[in-house]
Amino acid sequence: MVNKVKIARIEKDLTQAQLAQKIGVTRQTIGLIEKNEYNPSLQLCVAIAKTLDKTLNDLFWEDEK
């Protein structure tokens, strides 16, 4: 599955480290979120969405097949 956070981050021309710095987490946290190996808190999801100019639905809602 393609990770929507990673796509949105690349579209904004941000590295994992740059995104992490903007929202106050480590680069490793962003990497784990992008690999679907970390379940971020709602607060962190909101911070990521705001920074990437996306909605929570854009980034975290699973498309129904």
C-alpha positions, 0 to 999 in steps of 0.5 A, spaced: 500 500 500 502 506 498 503 511 504 499 517 503 503 521 508 509 520 504 506 522 498 504 528 501 511 530 504 514 529 497 509 533 494 511 539 499 518 537 497 520 536 504 525 530 507 522 526 513 527 530 517 524 537 515 517 534 516 519 531 523 522 538 525 516 542 523 512 538 528 516 536 533 518 529 532 524 525 530 525 523 523 525 516 525 517 517 527 516 519 520 519 514 517 515 509 521 509 512 520 510 512 512 512 504 513 505 503 517 509 501 523 507 506 528 500 508 530 500 516 531 496 519 536 490 524 533 494 530 535 500 528 531 496 526 525 493 533 526 500 536 526 502 532 520 495 534 516 496 541 517 503 541 516 502 538 509 496 542 507 491 536 507 485 533 511 485 527 516 481 524 511 486 525 505 492 522 509 489 517 514 482 514 511 483 508 508 480 507 501 474 502 501 476 497 495 
